[in-house]
Amino acid sequence: MPSSVLVYQSLTSYEPSPAYSSETPAPPIATPPAIVDQRPEARTVDPDRVTVFDDVPGVTRLDPDLLGALRAAAADAETAGVEFVVNSGWRPAEYQEHLRREAIAQYGSEAEAARWVATPETSPHVSGDAVDIGPSASAAWLSAHGAQYGLCQIYRNEPWHFELRPEAVDGGCPAMYADPTQDPRMQP
C-alpha cells in the first residue's frame, strides 16, 4: 500500500454545511463528509471547494470517462468564470447506507427517502457513475451546456446530480426522471 492515504472524515463527527444558495433547494440530507489527504506534505484540500481537478477519492474514483468529460466541461466553464465544486462524487457503500438511513429518519419512510437517496446496491455514486456539482450557478451552467460533453442532469428534483450519457453529444440529454423512484435502475 502506498504511503499516502486518502480517507473520509469520520461519519460520527461530520457536521453538514449548506451547499446551495436559497434560490436552489438544498439537498434533503447532509452533503458528503470532508475528503482529507493526511500526508503532511500534501496540499490541503478544502472540503467545501473540492473541484474536478483535485486528487481525492471522491473525484479520482469516478468512472474515467465521466471524469474526463467533467474536466473538459470544467475547463470550458472556467473561461466563463464558473468553477465546478464536487459536492459528492464517488461514495463508499457504507457512507451511502449512512445517507439512506439519515434520509429515512428525516422523511419517515423508506419510500419517501428513496426520492432522494438510493441504496448502496443501486447508487450511481457508489459505482462512480454520478457526481453532484455546486454551487447552483455551476450546476445551472452544466445543465445548460453539459450535453455537448455527454453530461446530463438525470432527476428534476436534483439539479446538482449529473451522469455521463455519451449519446447526448449528438442527440441531447434524455428526458429527466421526476426523481430516482421513476428511474428503472433504482428498482429492486
Backbone bond lengths (Angstrom), bond angles and torsions (degrees), N, CA, C in turn:
res aa  C-N    CA-C-N  psi(-1)  N-CA   C-N-CA  omega(-1)  CA-C   N-CA-C  phi
1 M - - - 1.443 - - 1.524 109.09 -
2 P 1.343 117.85 136.63 1.454 120.23 -179.30 1.526 110.88 -65.39
3 S 1.335 115.37 159.06 1.456 119.74 -178.33 1.522 113.03 -72.60
4 S 1.326 117.62 -20.31 1.462 118.45 178.22 1.520 108.78 -86.15
5 V 1.298 115.76 131.43 1.453 121.38 -178.25 1.520 108.25 -123.08
6 L 1.308 116.08 123.75 1.449 121.50 176.55 1.519 107.23 -109.08
7 V 1.314 117.08 124.06 1.461 120.37 -175.69 1.517 110.40 -134.27
8 Y 1.327 114.76 161.28 1.456 120.45 171.23 1.517 108.65 -86.44
9 Q 1.304 116.06 146.40 1.455 121.86 175.43 1.526 107.92 -61.45
10 S 1.313 117.53 151.42 1.453 122.52 179.21 1.520 110.71 -53.61
11 L 1.318 116.86 133.06 1.456 120.45 179.50 1.519 111.50 -66.08
12 T 1.324 117.43 -30.80 1.458 119.69 -177.53 1.518 112.39 -71.13
13 S 1.333 117.91 -22.99 1.455 119.45 -179.76 1.523 112.57 -101.82
14 Y 1.297 116.98 4.34 1.460 120.19 -176.58 1.524 111.37 -72.51
15 E 1.309 115.10 132.44 1.455 122.60 174.75 1.517 107.53 -118.32
16 P 1.341 118.58 123.23 1.459 119.70 -179.74 1.518 111.65 -68.11
17 S 1.330 114.66 153.05 1.460 120.16 174.39 1.515 107.71 -132.48
18 P 1.333 118.16 148.07 1.460 119.38 -179.01 1.520 110.62 -62.70
19 A 1.328 116.28 137.06 1.455 120.09 -177.35 1.520 112.80 -115.77
20 Y 1.315 117.92 -9.95 1.447 120.70 -175.18 1.516 110.19 -131.26
21 S 1.313 115.80 154.84 1.457 120.27 178.92 1.521 109.69 -75.28
22 S 1.314 116.61 170.74 1.455 121.27 -179.15 1.515 111.98 -67.37
23 E 1.334 117.68 -17.32 1.452 119.08 -179.92 1.531 112.54 -78.76
24 T 1.298 118.39 -17.53 1.458 122.63 177.24 1.517 107.87 -119.49
25 P 1.348 118.10 130.27 1.458 118.81 -179.83 1.521 110.77 -59.37
26 A 1.297 115.98 136.88 1.457 120.73 177.80 1.515 109.40 -74.12
27 P 1.333 116.88 154.45 1.455 119.01 174.50 1.525 109.05 -56.66
28 P 1.315 117.73 150.80 1.452 120.20 -174.77 1.520 113.59 -72.13
29 I 1.311 117.44 -14.64 1.457 121.12 -178.31 1.507 109.44 -134.80
30 A 1.302 115.69 175.53 1.456 121.49 -176.33 1.519 112.03 -59.39
31 T 1.329 115.31 144.51 1.457 120.34 171.58 1.522 108.06 -74.43
32 P 1.317 118.97 166.16 1.462 121.19 -173.61 1.524 112.96 -59.90
33 P 1.325 115.59 157.33 1.453 119.11 178.12 1.525 110.19 -67.04
34 A 1.297 114.97 162.78 1.456 120.39 -179.76 1.522 110.64 -59.62
35 I 1.310 115.12 147.38 1.450 121.28 175.13 1.517 105.67 -102.50
36 V 1.300 116.96 122.77 1.458 121.05 -171.31 1.516 110.35 -122.55
37 D 1.313 116.66 129.78 1.453 122.27 172.29 1.519 105.61 -95.57
38 Q 1.328 117.19 116.02 1.448 120.82 -171.98 1.527 114.16 -91.89
39 R 1.324 118.63 6.98 1.464 119.36 174.44 1.516 108.20 -73.15
40 P 1.319 118.76 130.97 1.465 119.82 -178.61 1.520 112.90 -61.17
41 E 1.324 117.31 -32.01 1.463 119.77 -177.51 1.527 112.69 -84.36
42 A 1.329 117.18 -5.04 1.466 120.65 -175.00 1.527 111.43 -75.71
43 R 1.307 113.62 150.77 1.463 119.81 172.90 1.523 107.12 -65.36
44 T 1.293 117.00 135.15 1.458 120.61 178.50 1.514 108.92 -73.32
45 V 1.316 116.63 130.82 1.453 121.93 177.05 1.519 107.22 -100.00
46 D 1.309 116.11 118.30 1.457 121.05 177.47 1.523 107.12 -70.06
47 P 1.336 119.11 118.15 1.459 120.93 -176.28 1.521 113.65 -61.50
48 D 1.318 118.12 -18.98 1.456 121.04 177.87 1.521 112.78 -91.85
49 R 1.335 117.56 -2.02 1.464 121.32 -177.45 1.524 111.69 -134.95
50 V 1.319 119.03 33.76 1.458 121.67 176.35 1.523 107.49 -68.70
51 T 1.326 117.04 126.51 1.458 120.76 -179.92 1.528 109.76 -107.92
52 V 1.314 115.94 173.44 1.462 120.94 178.99 1.527 111.83 -69.32
53 F 1.328 117.24 -8.20 1.460 121.49 179.31 1.524 113.01 -98.76
54 D 1.330 118.13 -5.53 1.462 121.42 -178.71 1.527 111.41 -77.48
55 D 1.323 114.32 147.14 1.464 122.01 -177.87 1.534 108.98 -96.10
56 V 1.335 114.83 74.01 1.465 121.83 179.38 1.534 107.86 -132.84
57 P 1.328 118.51 153.75 1.465 120.70 -175.35 1.527 114.79 -55.20
58 G 1.320 117.43 -38.44 1.461 119.65 -179.84 1.514 112.91 -60.88
59 V 1.330 116.61 -21.56 1.467 122.57 177.91 1.526 110.44 -102.45
60 T 1.318 117.64 -51.81 1.468 120.31 -172.99 1.517 113.65 -70.06
61 R 1.326 117.87 -18.87 1.468 120.09 177.98 1.528 112.63 -92.69
62 L 1.328 116.60 8.01 1.451 119.60 171.24 1.522 108.70 -70.10
63 D 1.314 116.46 155.86 1.461 121.19 174.31 1.532 107.68 -52.47
64 P 1.340 118.18 133.20 1.472 120.36 -176.71 1.524 114.00 -56.76
65 D 1.324 118.27 -37.20 1.465 120.27 179.00 1.528 111.15 -68.98
66 L 1.331 116.71 -40.39 1.462 120.79 176.26 1.527 109.75 -61.97
67 L 1.316 116.64 -46.86 1.464 120.54 -179.23 1.532 111.14 -62.48
68 G 1.316 117.55 -41.42 1.465 120.29 177.79 1.524 112.00 -61.23
69 A 1.324 116.18 -43.64 1.468 120.25 178.47 1.521 110.77 -65.29
70 L 1.323 116.97 -41.27 1.469 120.84 178.61 1.527 111.37 -62.29
71 R 1.320 116.22 -43.40 1.459 119.72 -178.87 1.528 111.38 -67.03
72 A 1.322 117.36 -38.04 1.472 120.35 176.89 1.529 110.07 -64.86
73 A 1.328 116.87 -45.07 1.465 120.70 179.14 1.527 110.44 -64.08
74 A 1.333 116.64 -42.73 1.468 120.43 -179.06 1.515 111.72 -63.49
75 A 1.324 117.05 -38.72 1.467 120.31 178.40 1.525 110.14 -63.26
76 D 1.328 117.01 -41.99 1.464 120.03 178.75 1.530 111.36 -70.48
77 A 1.327 116.85 -38.67 1.468 120.45 178.92 1.519 111.00 -63.38
78 E 1.324 115.43 -34.33 1.465 120.42 -179.84 1.526 111.41 -58.28
79 T 1.335 117.50 -35.26 1.464 120.30 178.82 1.529 111.13 -66.22
80 A 1.334 117.14 -20.24 1.462 121.98 176.62 1.530 111.04 -96.68
81 G 1.343 116.13 7.86 1.457 120.18 179.03 1.516 114.13 79.29
82 V 1.336 116.63 20.76 1.464 121.75 -177.90 1.521 108.91 -110.56
83 E 1.332 116.77 128.68 1.462 121.73 177.42 1.522 109.18 -113.90
84 F 1.329 115.87 130.81 1.467 121.10 176.74 1.525 108.87 -84.91
85 V 1.304 116.33 124.18 1.453 122.28 172.11 1.527 106.83 -105.57
86 V 1.317 116.21 130.38 1.461 120.52 179.52 1.532 107.40 -87.47
87 N 1.330 114.98 102.97 1.459 119.44 177.25 1.518 111.06 -77.04
88 S 1.314 116.42 -27.53 1.459 121.64 174.55 1.518 108.44 -163.93
89 G 1.302 115.76 131.42 1.455 121.40 175.77 1.512 108.09 -122.39
90 W 1.335 115.58 -120.37 1.461 119.73 175.34 1.526 108.09 -65.00
91 R 1.347 115.05 141.71 1.465 120.68 177.52 1.521 109.10 -131.65
92 P 1.325 117.52 141.07 1.463 119.35 172.10 1.537 109.29 -67.67
93 A 1.317 116.72 149.36 1.464 121.68 179.95 1.527 111.63 -55.81
94 E 1.328 116.94 -37.79 1.463 120.09 -178.88 1.528 110.90 -63.52
95 Y 1.320 116.19 -38.76 1.454 119.00 179.04 1.524 110.92 -70.76
96 Q 1.332 117.07 -37.41 1.461 120.76 177.20 1.528 109.48 -60.58
97 E 1.314 117.11 -41.70 1.472 120.42 178.26 1.526 110.12 -64.97
98 H 1.320 117.30 -38.96 1.471 121.08 176.00 1.533 110.08 -59.23
99 L 1.332 117.27 -45.57 1.461 121.13 178.60 1.523 111.37 -62.48
100 R 1.332 116.60 -39.89 1.467 120.69 179.57 1.524 110.62 -63.59
101 R 1.328 116.78 -46.48 1.476 120.03 178.91 1.525 110.79 -62.60
102 E 1.319 117.05 -39.91 1.460 121.66 177.57 1.535 110.84 -61.58
103 A 1.330 117.04 -42.72 1.465 121.29 179.36 1.528 111.34 -67.14
104 I 1.321 118.11 -38.73 1.467 120.86 177.31 1.524 109.65 -61.95
105 A 1.327 116.91 -43.18 1.466 120.41 178.36 1.528 110.56 -63.54
106 Q 1.321 116.90 -40.72 1.466 120.52 -177.93 1.523 111.73 -69.98
107 Y 1.341 117.33 -43.20 1.457 121.36 -173.53 1.520 114.56 -96.76
108 G 1.323 117.71 -10.37 1.454 120.64 173.04 1.516 116.48 85.60
109 S 1.320 117.81 -4.33 1.471 119.41 177.83 1.518 109.79 -159.07
110 E 1.332 114.89 154.92 1.465 119.45 176.14 1.519 110.73 -65.22
111 A 1.337 116.63 -37.41 1.462 120.17 -177.64 1.529 111.28 -62.69
112 E 1.325 117.90 -44.74 1.461 120.61 179.99 1.532 110.77 -71.17
113 A 1.328 116.96 -39.41 1.467 120.66 178.70 1.528 110.86 -61.76
114 A 1.330 117.67 -32.12 1.466 122.00 -178.73 1.528 112.19 -63.85
115 R 1.323 117.91 -17.88 1.461 120.44 175.70 1.524 111.32 -68.11
116 W 1.355 117.12 -16.68 1.452 121.24 -174.33 1.521 114.41 -124.38
117 V 1.330 117.60 -29.57 1.461 120.24 -172.53 1.523 109.97 -136.13
118 A 1.326 116.25 125.60 1.466 122.45 178.01 1.527 110.51 -83.40
119 T 1.295 115.70 165.49 1.461 120.70 173.75 1.527 108.48 -74.13
120 P 1.318 117.82 161.36 1.465 119.11 176.17 1.530 112.45 -58.91
121 E 1.319 116.73 -29.74 1.473 120.53 -178.42 1.526 112.55 -73.37
122 T 1.335 117.58 -27.20 1.464 119.77 -176.66 1.527 113.99 -110.84
123 S 1.306 118.71 -10.51 1.465 121.24 -174.87 1.525 112.63 -66.51
124 P 1.341 117.07 125.92 1.458 118.77 174.31 1.530 112.24 -70.74
125 H 1.329 117.71 -14.10 1.467 119.33 174.59 1.528 110.37 -71.62
126 V 1.311 117.11 -39.51 1.470 121.10 -179.63 1.527 110.66 -65.48
127 S 1.316 116.67 -35.68 1.469 119.91 178.94 1.530 112.27 -83.46
128 G 1.334 117.69 -6.27 1.469 120.64 -179.51 1.508 113.37 82.86
129 D 1.329 116.96 18.80 1.459 121.61 -175.83 1.520 114.30 -104.02
130 A 1.343 117.99 9.97 1.467 121.00 -179.65 1.515 109.97 -145.03
131 V 1.327 114.19 153.92 1.463 120.67 177.86 1.529 107.97 -143.43
132 D 1.314 115.39 142.04 1.462 122.01 175.02 1.528 107.20 -106.04
133 I 1.339 115.48 121.31 1.467 122.02 -174.67 1.523 110.29 -109.37
134 G 1.307 116.19 139.51 1.454 122.76 174.44 1.514 107.91 -140.16
135 P 1.299 119.17 179.22 1.456 126.07 -11.53 1.528 111.27 -67.45
136 S 1.321 116.83 -174.62 1.465 120.46 -173.07 1.528 112.60 -57.76
137 A 1.321 118.46 -36.32 1.476 120.09 178.80 1.526 111.16 -64.50
138 S 1.324 117.56 -34.29 1.465 121.28 178.21 1.522 110.73 -71.54
139 A 1.323 116.53 -41.98 1.472 120.03 176.70 1.526 110.12 -63.04
140 A 1.332 116.73 -38.16 1.468 120.34 177.96 1.530 110.93 -65.68
141 W 1.350 117.50 -40.59 1.460 120.30 177.23 1.519 109.83 -60.99
142 L 1.327 116.09 -44.85 1.460 119.59 -178.11 1.525 111.17 -69.11
143 S 1.304 117.59 -34.63 1.464 120.28 176.18 1.530 110.57 -63.18
144 A 1.336 116.60 -38.48 1.464 120.98 -179.35 1.523 113.19 -76.89
145 H 1.330 117.73 -33.05 1.467 121.22 -172.27 1.527 114.22 -116.57
146 G 1.314 117.63 -6.57 1.462 121.30 -171.98 1.512 115.82 -61.53
147 A 1.326 118.30 -33.24 1.466 120.42 -176.45 1.523 111.81 -57.01
148 Q 1.329 117.96 -35.16 1.467 119.29 -178.99 1.525 112.17 -66.53
149 Y 1.345 117.18 -13.67 1.468 122.56 176.00 1.528 111.52 -108.04
150 G 1.343 115.84 -1.18 1.457 120.53 -175.73 1.519 113.10 82.21
151 L 1.323 117.22 15.90 1.467 121.96 -178.33 1.521 109.60 -103.14
152 C 1.325 115.17 123.21 1.460 119.90 -174.45 1.519 112.28 -128.41
153 Q 1.331 113.91 142.49 1.459 120.72 169.79 1.523 105.36 -75.17
154 I 1.308 117.29 133.41 1.457 121.31 -172.52 1.525 112.64 -101.71
155 Y 1.337 116.76 -36.13 1.470 121.35 -174.95 1.523 110.22 -121.58
156 R 1.348 115.95 132.85 1.468 120.33 178.51 1.524 112.11 -62.46
157 N 1.337 117.65 -32.41 1.463 119.68 -177.90 1.525 112.86 -82.72
158 E 1.324 118.10 -1.94 1.462 121.85 -179.91 1.532 109.86 -131.27
159 P 1.331 117.39 78.70 1.470 119.52 -176.40 1.524 113.63 -67.04
160 W 1.287 118.65 -6.69 1.464 123.69 -179.19 1.524 112.23 -96.16
161 H 1.345 119.32 -11.60 1.463 124.41 -171.45 1.529 110.11 -92.92
162 F 1.353 116.44 122.14 1.467 121.65 -179.27 1.523 110.50 -129.34
163 E 1.328 114.08 146.07 1.457 121.70 175.81 1.526 108.13 -134.66
164 L 1.325 115.48 160.95 1.458 121.21 179.95 1.528 109.75 -84.15
165 R 1.317 115.45 127.06 1.459 123.78 173.05 1.522 106.08 -131.82
166 P 1.358 118.35 87.17 1.472 120.95 -174.48 1.520 113.86 -53.74
167 E 1.323 117.38 -32.36 1.461 120.40 -179.90 1.523 112.53 -65.47
168 A 1.322 118.23 -16.42 1.464 122.08 179.78 1.525 111.85 -66.19
169 V 1.318 117.92 -25.56 1.464 121.25 179.93 1.522 110.02 -57.04
170 D 1.333 117.28 -41.22 1.466 121.29 -179.83 1.521 113.60 -95.96
171 G 1.340 117.10 -33.63 1.467 119.41 -172.68 1.509 116.31 -115.12
172 G 1.325 118.04 3.54 1.456 120.16 -177.81 1.524 111.49 81.29
173 C 1.295 115.36 164.86 1.466 120.83 -178.53 1.520 110.77 -71.73
174 P 1.328 116.58 147.82 1.466 119.57 177.26 1.532 110.21 -69.66
175 A 1.315 115.97 164.49 1.469 120.75 175.99 1.522 108.81 -58.17
176 M 1.319 115.20 142.02 1.463 120.03 -179.66 1.526 110.42 -79.79
177 Y 1.322 114.50 151.19 1.457 121.12 169.38 1.523 107.14 -81.17
178 A 1.328 117.09 150.62 1.465 120.51 176.71 1.525 110.21 -59.16
179 D 1.317 116.15 -42.94 1.466 123.06 178.98 1.530 106.90 -163.11
180 P 1.326 118.19 174.24 1.467 119.84 -176.43 1.529 115.42 -59.11
181 T 1.323 118.90 -22.84 1.469 119.35 -179.83 1.527 111.53 -67.48
182 Q 1.331 117.59 -18.37 1.464 121.69 178.41 1.532 112.58 -89.36
183 D 1.310 117.22 -9.83 1.463 123.82 -176.86 1.530 109.27 -83.53
184 P 1.328 118.64 118.62 1.466 120.19 -179.81 1.527 113.89 -58.08
185 R 1.326 117.09 -26.96 1.474 119.77 179.02 1.528 112.32 -66.64
186 M 1.306 117.19 -20.75 1.478 121.48 -176.32 1.523 112.38 -90.73
187 Q 1.326 116.88 -3.29 1.463 120.62 -177.71 1.534 109.86 -79.34
188 P 1.334 115.18 143.73 1.482 118.00 179.32 1.517 113.11 -65.78
